[in-house]
Amino acid sequence: MANFICPNCSNRLTSSERTAGFGTRPKSCPKCGFGFLFELLDDYYPAPTAA
């Protein structure tokens, strides 16, 4: 299971696919529409509301 984070809005999501379908386009953020997401090796970042 891969963990992704958006560099624009800090939205995190978990997905089993690195690309949507069989295309070569990288995943984009479903919340803000930013063009790509960073894949995290481990989901060790605290949630935005955990303060």
mmCIF file of the N, C-alpha and C atoms, coordinates in Angstrom:
data_MODEL
# 
_entry.id   MODEL 
# 
loop_
_atom_site.group_PDB 
_atom_site.id 
_atom_site.type_symbol 
_atom_site.label_atom_id 
_atom_site.label_alt_id 
_atom_site.label_comp_id 
_atom_site.label_asym_id 
_atom_site.label_entity_id 
_atom_site.label_seq_id 
_atom_site.pdbx_PDB_ins_code 
_atom_site.Cartn_x 
_atom_site.Cartn_y 
_atom_site.Cartn_z 
_atom_site.occupancy 
_atom_site.B_iso_or_equiv 
_atom_site.pdbx_formal_charge 
_atom_site.auth_seq_id 
_atom_site.auth_comp_id 
_atom_site.auth_asym_id 
_atom_site.auth_atom_id 
_atom_site.pdbx_PDB_model_num 
ATOM 1   N N  . MET A 1 1  ? 0.856  -1.162 0.000   1.00 0.00 ? 1  MET A N  1 
ATOM 2   C CA . MET A 1 1  ? 0.000  0.000  0.000   1.00 0.00 ? 1  MET A CA 1 
ATOM 3   C C  . MET A 1 1  ? 0.908  1.232  0.000   1.00 0.00 ? 1  MET A C  1 
ATOM 4   N N  . ALA A 1 2  ? 0.672  2.136  -0.915  1.00 0.00 ? 2  ALA A N  1 
ATOM 5   C CA . ALA A 1 2  ? 1.495  3.338  -1.047  1.00 0.00 ? 2  ALA A CA 1 
ATOM 6   C C  . ALA A 1 2  ? 0.807  4.531  -0.385  1.00 0.00 ? 2  ALA A C  1 
ATOM 7   N N  . ASN A 1 3  ? 1.599  5.370  0.250   1.00 0.00 ? 3  ASN A N  1 
ATOM 8   C CA . ASN A 1 3  ? 1.109  6.593  0.879   1.00 0.00 ? 3  ASN A CA 1 
ATOM 9   C C  . ASN A 1 3  ? 1.583  7.782  0.061   1.00 0.00 ? 3  ASN A C  1 
ATOM 10  N N  . PHE A 1 4  ? 0.673  8.712  -0.215  1.00 0.00 ? 4  PHE A N  1 
ATOM 11  C CA . PHE A 1 4  ? 0.984  9.886  -1.020  1.00 0.00 ? 4  PHE A CA 1 
ATOM 12  C C  . PHE A 1 4  ? 0.632  11.147 -0.253  1.00 0.00 ? 4  PHE A C  1 
ATOM 13  N N  . ILE A 1 5  ? 1.368  12.245 -0.536  1.00 0.00 ? 5  ILE A N  1 
ATOM 14  C CA . ILE A 1 5  ? 1.074  13.543 0.063   1.00 0.00 ? 5  ILE A CA 1 
ATOM 15  C C  . ILE A 1 5  ? 1.154  14.600 -1.034  1.00 0.00 ? 5  ILE A C  1 
ATOM 16  N N  . CYS A 1 6  ? 0.234  15.546 -0.992  1.00 0.00 ? 6  CYS A N  1 
ATOM 17  C CA . CYS A 1 6  ? 0.205  16.644 -1.956  1.00 0.00 ? 6  CYS A CA 1 
ATOM 18  C C  . CYS A 1 6  ? 1.111  17.768 -1.444  1.00 0.00 ? 6  CYS A C  1 
ATOM 19  N N  . PRO A 1 7  ? 2.059  18.260 -2.260  1.00 0.00 ? 7  PRO A N  1 
ATOM 20  C CA . PRO A 1 7  ? 2.919  19.352 -1.812  1.00 0.00 ? 7  PRO A CA 1 
ATOM 21  C C  . PRO A 1 7  ? 2.203  20.697 -1.765  1.00 0.00 ? 7  PRO A C  1 
ATOM 22  N N  . ASN A 1 8  ? 1.031  20.784 -2.375  1.00 0.00 ? 8  ASN A N  1 
ATOM 23  C CA . ASN A 1 8  ? 0.297  22.046 -2.434  1.00 0.00 ? 8  ASN A CA 1 
ATOM 24  C C  . ASN A 1 8  ? -0.621 22.234 -1.228  1.00 0.00 ? 8  ASN A C  1 
ATOM 25  N N  . CYS A 1 9  ? -1.433 21.227 -0.909  1.00 0.00 ? 9  CYS A N  1 
ATOM 26  C CA . CYS A 1 9  ? -2.427 21.380 0.159   1.00 0.00 ? 9  CYS A CA 1 
ATOM 27  C C  . CYS A 1 9  ? -2.191 20.434 1.335   1.00 0.00 ? 9  CYS A C  1 
ATOM 28  N N  . SER A 1 10 ? -1.160 19.621 1.296   1.00 0.00 ? 10 SER A N  1 
ATOM 29  C CA . SER A 1 10 ? -0.797 18.661 2.350   1.00 0.00 ? 10 SER A CA 1 
ATOM 30  C C  . SER A 1 10 ? -1.838 17.571 2.552   1.00 0.00 ? 10 SER A C  1 
ATOM 31  N N  . ASN A 1 11 ? -2.676 17.337 1.566   1.00 0.00 ? 11 ASN A N  1 
ATOM 32  C CA . ASN A 1 11 ? -3.651 16.255 1.635   1.00 0.00 ? 11 ASN A CA 1 
ATOM 33  C C  . ASN A 1 11 ? -2.912 14.924 1.519   1.00 0.00 ? 11 ASN A C  1 
ATOM 34  N N  . ARG A 1 12 ? -3.253 13.968 2.398   1.00 0.00 ? 12 ARG A N  1 
ATOM 35  C CA . ARG A 1 12 ? -2.635 12.654 2.347   1.00 0.00 ? 12 ARG A CA 1 
ATOM 36  C C  . ARG A 1 12 ? -3.665 11.637 1.905   1.00 0.00 ? 12 ARG A C  1 
ATOM 37  N N  . LEU A 1 13 ? -3.206 10.641 1.138   1.00 0.00 ? 13 LEU A N  1 
ATOM 38  C CA . LEU A 1 13 ? -4.096 9.563  0.764   1.00 0.00 ? 13 LEU A CA 1 
ATOM 39  C C  . LEU A 1 13 ? -3.311 8.281  0.606   1.00 0.00 ? 13 LEU A C  1 
ATOM 40  N N  . THR A 1 14 ? -4.008 7.178  0.738   1.00 0.00 ? 14 THR A N  1 
ATOM 41  C CA . THR A 1 14 ? -3.422 5.857  0.611   1.00 0.00 ? 14 THR A CA 1 
ATOM 42  C C  . THR A 1 14 ? -4.036 5.197  -0.608  1.00 0.00 ? 14 THR A C  1 
ATOM 43  N N  . SER A 1 15 ? -3.177 4.592  -1.425  1.00 0.00 ? 15 SER A N  1 
ATOM 44  C CA . SER A 1 15 ? -3.662 3.973  -2.644  1.00 0.00 ? 15 SER A CA 1 
ATOM 45  C C  . SER A 1 15 ? -2.822 2.745  -2.948  1.00 0.00 ? 15 SER A C  1 
ATOM 46  N N  . SER A 1 16 ? -3.416 1.768  -3.595  1.00 0.00 ? 16 SER A N  1 
ATOM 47  C CA . SER A 1 16 ? -2.663 0.589  -3.998  1.00 0.00 ? 16 SER A CA 1 
ATOM 48  C C  . SER A 1 16 ? -2.076 0.761  -5.395  1.00 0.00 ? 16 SER A C  1 
ATOM 49  N N  . GLU A 1 17 ? -2.489 1.805  -6.128  1.00 0.00 ? 17 GLU A N  1 
ATOM 50  C CA . GLU A 1 17 ? -1.988 2.060  -7.478  1.00 0.00 ? 17 GLU A CA 1 
ATOM 51  C C  . GLU A 1 17 ? -1.150 3.324  -7.507  1.00 0.00 ? 17 GLU A C  1 
ATOM 52  N N  . ARG A 1 18 ? -0.039 3.278  -8.232  1.00 0.00 ? 18 ARG A N  1 
ATOM 53  C CA . ARG A 1 18 ? 0.799  4.465  -8.384  1.00 0.00 ? 18 ARG A CA 1 
ATOM 54  C C  . ARG A 1 18 ? 0.367  5.313  -9.570  1.00 0.00 ? 18 ARG A C  1 
ATOM 55  N N  . THR A 1 19 ? -0.281 4.711  -10.531 1.00 0.00 ? 19 THR A N  1 
ATOM 56  C CA . THR A 1 19 ? -0.832 5.450  -11.669 1.00 0.00 ? 19 THR A CA 1 
ATOM 57  C C  . THR A 1 19 ? -2.300 5.084  -11.801 1.00 0.00 ? 19 THR A C  1 
ATOM 58  N N  . ALA A 1 20 ? -3.097 5.994  -12.302 1.00 0.00 ? 20 ALA A N  1 
ATOM 59  C CA . ALA A 1 20 ? -4.524 5.741  -12.491 1.00 0.00 ? 20 ALA A CA 1 
ATOM 60  C C  . ALA A 1 20 ? -4.704 4.956  -13.785 1.00 0.00 ? 20 ALA A C  1 
ATOM 61  N N  . GLY A 1 21 ? -5.168 3.737  -13.696 1.00 0.00 ? 21 GLY A N  1 
ATOM 62  C CA . GLY A 1 21 ? -5.331 2.902  -14.876 1.00 0.00 ? 21 GLY A CA 1 
ATOM 63  C C  . GLY A 1 21 ? -3.982 2.455  -15.424 1.00 0.00 ? 21 GLY A C  1 
ATOM 64  N N  . PHE A 1 22 ? -3.882 2.347  -16.733 1.00 0.00 ? 22 PHE A N  1 
ATOM 65  C CA . PHE A 1 22 ? -2.635 1.930  -17.363 1.00 0.00 ? 22 PHE A CA 1 
ATOM 66  C C  . PHE A 1 22 ? -1.894 3.093  -17.999 1.00 0.00 ? 22 PHE A C  1 
ATOM 67  N N  . GLY A 1 23 ? -2.327 4.322  -17.747 1.00 0.00 ? 23 GLY A N  1 
ATOM 68  C CA . GLY A 1 23 ? -1.680 5.498  -18.316 1.00 0.00 ? 23 GLY A CA 1 
ATOM 69  C C  . GLY A 1 23 ? -0.335 5.771  -17.673 1.00 0.00 ? 23 GLY A C  1 
ATOM 70  N N  . THR A 1 24 ? 0.413  6.676  -18.266 1.00 0.00 ? 24 THR A N  1 
ATOM 71  C CA . THR A 1 24 ? 1.728  7.031  -17.731 1.00 0.00 ? 24 THR A CA 1 
ATOM 72  C C  . THR A 1 24 ? 1.673  8.319  -16.933 1.00 0.00 ? 24 THR A C  1 
ATOM 73  N N  . ARG A 1 25 ? 0.481  8.903  -16.796 1.00 0.00 ? 25 ARG A N  1 
ATOM 74  C CA . ARG A 1 25 ? 0.348  10.137 -16.017 1.00 0.00 ? 25 ARG A CA 1 
ATOM 75  C C  . ARG A 1 25 ? 0.460  9.831  -14.535 1.00 0.00 ? 25 ARG A C  1 
ATOM 76  N N  . PRO A 1 26 ? 1.190  10.655 -13.785 1.00 0.00 ? 26 PRO A N  1 
ATOM 77  C CA . PRO A 1 26 ? 1.256  10.448 -12.335 1.00 0.00 ? 26 PRO A CA 1 
ATOM 78  C C  . PRO A 1 26 ? -0.064 10.803 -11.667 1.00 0.00 ? 26 PRO A C  1 
ATOM 79  N N  . LYS A 1 27 ? -0.228 10.348 -10.447 1.00 0.00 ? 27 LYS A N  1 
ATOM 80  C CA . LYS A 1 27 ? -1.442 10.659 -9.692  1.00 0.00 ? 27 LYS A CA 1 
ATOM 81  C C  . LYS A 1 27 ? -1.501 12.144 -9.407  1.00 0.00 ? 27 LYS A C  1 
ATOM 82  N N  . SER A 1 28 ? -2.695 12.694 -9.438  1.00 0.00 ? 28 SER A N  1 
ATOM 83  C CA . SER A 1 28 ? -2.891 14.096 -9.071  1.00 0.00 ? 28 SER A CA 1 
ATOM 84  C C  . SER A 1 28 ? -3.748 14.152 -7.808  1.00 0.00 ? 28 SER A C  1 
ATOM 85  N N  . CYS A 1 29 ? -3.739 15.309 -7.160  1.00 0.00 ? 29 CYS A N  1 
ATOM 86  C CA . CYS A 1 29 ? -4.464 15.466 -5.905  1.00 0.00 ? 29 CYS A CA 1 
ATOM 87  C C  . CYS A 1 29 ? -5.968 15.558 -6.169  1.00 0.00 ? 29 CYS A C  1 
ATOM 88  N N  . PRO A 1 30 ? -6.775 14.706 -5.534  1.00 0.00 ? 30 PRO A N  1 
ATOM 89  C CA . PRO A 1 30 ? -8.222 14.790 -5.732  1.00 0.00 ? 30 PRO A CA 1 
ATOM 90  C C  . PRO A 1 30 ? -8.852 15.981 -5.011  1.00 0.00 ? 30 PRO A C  1 
ATOM 91  N N  . LYS A 1 31 ? -8.152 16.553 -4.023  1.00 0.00 ? 31 LYS A N  1 
ATOM 92  C CA . LYS A 1 31 ? -8.708 17.663 -3.247  1.00 0.00 ? 31 LYS A CA 1 
ATOM 93  C C  . LYS A 1 31 ? -8.500 19.003 -3.947  1.00 0.00 ? 31 LYS A C  1 
ATOM 94  N N  . CYS A 1 32 ? -7.252 19.307 -4.362  1.00 0.00 ? 32 CYS A N  1 
ATOM 95  C CA . CYS A 1 32 ? -6.974 20.626 -4.944  1.00 0.00 ? 32 CYS A CA 1 
ATOM 96  C C  . CYS A 1 32 ? -6.647 20.563 -6.433  1.00 0.00 ? 32 CYS A C  1 
ATOM 97  N N  . GLY A 1 33 ? -6.436 19.361 -6.992  1.00 0.00 ? 33 GLY A N  1 
ATOM 98  C CA . GLY A 1 33 ? -6.159 19.232 -8.415  1.00 0.00 ? 33 GLY A CA 1 
ATOM 99  C C  . GLY A 1 33 ? -4.709 19.461 -8.800  1.00 0.00 ? 33 GLY A C  1 
ATOM 100 N N  . PHE A 1 34 ? -3.796 19.536 -7.828  1.00 0.00 ? 34 PHE A N  1 
ATOM 101 C CA . PHE A 1 34 ? -2.380 19.737 -8.127  1.00 0.00 ? 34 PHE A CA 1 
ATOM 102 C C  . PHE A 1 34 ? -1.886 18.589 -8.995  1.00 0.00 ? 34 PHE A C  1 
ATOM 103 N N  . GLY A 1 35 ? -0.938 18.847 -9.862  1.00 0.00 ? 35 GLY A N  1 
ATOM 104 C CA . GLY A 1 35 ? -0.545 17.915 -10.913 1.00 0.00 ? 35 GLY A CA 1 
ATOM 105 C C  . GLY A 1 35 ? 0.152  16.639 -10.504 1.00 0.00 ? 35 GLY A C  1 
ATOM 106 N N  . PHE A 1 36 ? 0.737  16.571 -9.328  1.00 0.00 ? 36 PHE A N  1 
ATOM 107 C CA . PHE A 1 36 ? 1.413  15.343 -8.923  1.00 0.00 ? 36 PHE A CA 1 
ATOM 108 C C  . PHE A 1 36 ? 1.428  15.223 -7.402  1.00 0.00 ? 36 PHE A C  1 
ATOM 109 N N  . LEU A 1 37 ? 1.723  14.017 -6.930  1.00 0.00 ? 37 LEU A N  1 
ATOM 110 C CA . LEU A 1 37 ? 1.816  13.738 -5.495  1.00 0.00 ? 37 LEU A CA 1 
ATOM 111 C C  . LEU A 1 37 ? 3.176  13.122 -5.204  1.00 0.00 ? 37 LEU A C  1 
ATOM 112 N N  . PHE A 1 38 ? 3.676  13.340 -4.001  1.00 0.00 ? 38 PHE A N  1 
ATOM 113 C CA . PHE A 1 38 ? 4.899  12.681 -3.568  1.00 0.00 ? 38 PHE A CA 1 
ATOM 114 C C  . PHE A 1 38 ? 4.527  11.381 -2.872  1.00 0.00 ? 38 PHE A C  1 
ATOM 115 N N  . GLU A 1 39 ? 5.279  10.323 -3.178  1.00 0.00 ? 39 GLU A N  1 
ATOM 116 C CA . GLU A 1 39 ? 5.053  9.053  -2.504  1.00 0.00 ? 39 GLU A CA 1 
ATOM 117 C C  . GLU A 1 39 ? 5.937  8.990  -1.263  1.00 0.00 ? 39 GLU A C  1 
ATOM 118 N N  . LEU A 1 40 ? 5.337  8.671  -0.131  1.00 0.00 ? 40 LEU A N  1 
ATOM 119 C CA . LEU A 1 40 ? 6.076  8.543  1.122   1.00 0.00 ? 40 LEU A CA 1 
ATOM 120 C C  . LEU A 1 40 ? 6.490  7.093  1.310   1.00 0.00 ? 40 LEU A C  1 
ATOM 121 N N  . LEU A 1 41 ? 7.699  6.879  1.805   1.00 0.00 ? 41 LEU A N  1 
ATOM 122 C CA . LEU A 1 41 ? 8.136  5.518  2.089   1.00 0.00 ? 41 LEU A CA 1 
ATOM 123 C C  . LEU A 1 41 ? 7.385  4.951  3.281   1.00 0.00 ? 41 LEU A C  1 
ATOM 124 N N  . ASP A 1 42 ? 7.143  5.776  4.285   1.00 0.00 ? 42 ASP A N  1 
ATOM 125 C CA . ASP A 1 42 ? 6.342  5.410  5.453   1.00 0.00 ? 42 ASP A CA 1 
ATOM 126 C C  . ASP A 1 42 ? 5.446  6.578  5.789   1.00 0.00 ? 42 ASP A C  1 
ATOM 127 N N  . ASP A 1 43 ? 4.254  6.296  6.259   1.00 0.00 ? 43 ASP A N  1 
ATOM 128 C CA . ASP A 1 43 ? 3.338  7.365  6.639   1.00 0.00 ? 43 ASP A CA 1 
ATOM 129 C C  . ASP A 1 43 ? 3.627  7.759  8.083   1.00 0.00 ? 43 ASP A C  1 
ATOM 130 N N  . TYR A 1 44 ? 4.695  8.512  8.288   1.00 0.00 ? 44 TYR A N  1 
ATOM 131 C CA . TYR A 1 44 ? 5.102  8.882  9.639   1.00 0.00 ? 44 TYR A CA 1 
ATOM 132 C C  . TYR A 1 44 ? 4.780  10.321 9.986   1.00 0.00 ? 44 TYR A C  1 
ATOM 133 N N  . TYR A 1 45 ? 4.189  11.056 9.078   1.00 0.00 ? 45 TYR A N  1 
ATOM 134 C CA . TYR A 1 45 ? 3.823  12.441 9.354   1.00 0.00 ? 45 TYR A CA 1 
ATOM 135 C C  . TYR A 1 45 ? 2.540  12.482 10.178  1.00 0.00 ? 45 TYR A C  1 
ATOM 136 N N  . PRO A 1 46 ? 2.466  13.338 11.178  1.00 0.00 ? 46 PRO A N  1 
ATOM 137 C CA . PRO A 1 46 ? 1.219  13.437 11.944  1.00 0.00 ? 46 PRO A CA 1 
ATOM 138 C C  . PRO A 1 46 ? 0.109  14.053 11.099  1.00 0.00 ? 46 PRO A C  1 
ATOM 139 N N  . ALA A 1 47 ? -1.095 13.753 11.465  1.00 0.00 ? 47 ALA A N  1 
ATOM 140 C CA . ALA A 1 47 ? -2.246 14.334 10.769  1.00 0.00 ? 47 ALA A CA 1 
ATOM 141 C C  . ALA A 1 47 ? -2.260 15.847 10.985  1.00 0.00 ? 47 ALA A C  1 
ATOM 142 N N  . PRO A 1 48 ? -2.811 16.620 10.041  1.00 0.00 ? 48 PRO A N  1 
ATOM 143 C CA . PRO A 1 48 ? -2.833 18.081 10.181  1.00 0.00 ? 48 PRO A CA 1 
ATOM 144 C C  . PRO A 1 48 ? -3.562 18.566 11.433  1.00 0.00 ? 48 PRO A C  1 
ATOM 145 N N  . THR A 1 49 ? -4.502 17.779 11.944  1.00 0.00 ? 49 THR A N  1 
ATOM 146 C CA . THR A 1 49 ? -5.269 18.198 13.122  1.00 0.00 ? 49 THR A CA 1 
ATOM 147 C C  . THR A 1 49 ? -4.668 17.680 14.427  1.00 0.00 ? 49 THR A C  1 
ATOM 148 N N  . ALA A 1 50 ? -3.549 16.973 14.365  1.00 0.00 ? 50 ALA A N  1 
ATOM 149 C CA . ALA A 1 50 ? -2.941 16.394 15.566  1.00 0.00 ? 50 ALA A CA 1 
ATOM 150 C C  . ALA A 1 50 ? -1.931 17.361 16.177  1.00 0.00 ? 50 ALA A C  1 
ATOM 151 N N  . ALA A 1 51 ? -2.414 18.336 16.887  1.00 0.00 ? 51 ALA A N  1 
ATOM 152 C CA . ALA A 1 51 ? -1.491 19.280 17.531  1.00 0.00 ? 51 ALA A CA 1 
ATOM 153 C C  . ALA A 1 51 ? -1.944 19.565 18.878  1.00 0.00 ? 51 ALA A C  1 
# 
